Amino acid sequence: MTDEYRHVPVMLDEVLEQLDPQPGETVCDCTLGGAGHSVELARRVAPDGLSLGIDQDDMALDAASQRFEREVPGAEHRFLKGNFGSLDQLLLEAEVPGVDCFLFDLYHEDAPLDMRMDPGNNTLTALEVINHYNETDLTRILRIYGDERHAARIARQVVRRREKAPIETTLQLVEAIKAGIPAADRRHGGHPARKTFQALRIEVNHELDVLEEGLRAAIRWANPGGRICVISYHSLEDRIVKHIFTELSQGCTCPPDLPVCVCGNVPIVNVRTRKPLRAGEREVRDNPRARSALMRVAVKLDVAGTPTNAGGPRG
Ligand SMILES: C[S@@+](CC[C@H](N)C(=O)[O-])C[C@H]1O[C@@H](n2cnc3c(N)ncnc32)[C@H](O)[C@@H]1O
């Protein structure tokens, strides 16, 4: 297993407590990675349970398969390659009627964008953003997705430089970013390009849309009483989770002076976490990835007439 897939699972105790997987249940880890969470979930649904694992990365799927063979041999599992934004299709493929526990662990490595070496991946789209978005849009994504204080100055540098020649390499982009950040601020807060790279990654992968689609699908597919747990590491992601859980936990939204309900809204989930759960002090000390983790959990209600399985689940 490569180092990348050997990291310690974040908030494992809390995941197990909140999802509380029972023997015979079906669990679905939508961000399988190295299966750090999934092997423990698999142990708890044994002997007759089913573990589903989704990842878009072949190396993660290989690492997870090896770990399952080594640590939970014989545990029934189906690993599916794909993006959890297409959860509906993936679960139809897996031919399961419903799921009892869903987990999303949204941690992203701070991987550098390699604009020269990886043209088949997201490089082209990152290049498009850098060379074609107007200054206002560039500023917006750097500020909102990157939380970059110097978004406007960096965007101005990018536009000024690309007017002379297209920005084609990471090095050229890093130079533009550095030129947009005052020297005093460049000396602290990690690599000066980190926030801009994060913003580009979120933009080109449509990460926030994908999360919304995946989470809504998970709620549709959850069995009555099913638990849905999301660990996010970015306030924008956490806000999306909070909004979806809140929206789907509300019942009738008709004005109080209407004699009968005309909206027909019924609560779909019960939210377990009004405020996100955080990792404990010791875990944060031992595992720096846990520092920014924000966990939210909801339970699917038994909504009469709401199908939870294949063939058009509704939420
Ligand atoms: C933080 S790792 C998961 C670690 C895992 N929970 C563990 O403890 O070993 C996140 C994984 O999710 C995958 N991933 C991220 N976004 C995804 C998406 N939209 N669809 C499918 N997989 C995704 C990444 O490829 C990565 O392997």
The ligand as a Gaussian input file, in Angstrom:
#p B3LYP/6-31G(d) Opt

LIG

0 1
 C       -9.643000      11.058000       2.705000
 S       -9.638000       9.789000       1.546000
 C      -10.608000       8.598000       2.375000
 C       -9.863000       7.921000       3.464000
 C      -10.628000       6.771000       4.072000
 N      -11.814000       7.235000       4.772000
 C       -9.698000       6.016000       5.008000
 O       -9.839000       6.194000       6.223000
 O       -8.832000       5.274000       4.542000
 C      -10.745000      10.373000       0.330000
 C      -10.898000       9.424000      -0.852000
 O      -12.077000       9.832000      -1.525000
 C      -11.854000       9.814000      -2.904000
 N      -12.774000      10.817000      -3.472000
 C      -12.765000      12.148000      -3.266000
 N      -13.779000      12.740000      -3.925000
 C      -14.460000      11.727000      -4.539000
 C      -15.611000      11.697000      -5.365000
 N      -16.283000      12.818000      -5.675000
 N      -16.043000      10.501000      -5.820000
 C      -15.382000       9.360000      -5.508000
 N      -14.270000       9.334000      -4.743000
 C      -13.818000      10.506000      -4.255000
 C      -10.395000      10.129000      -3.094000
 O       -9.933000       9.551000      -4.297000
 C       -9.765000       9.504000      -1.858000
 O       -9.300000       8.197000      -2.130000

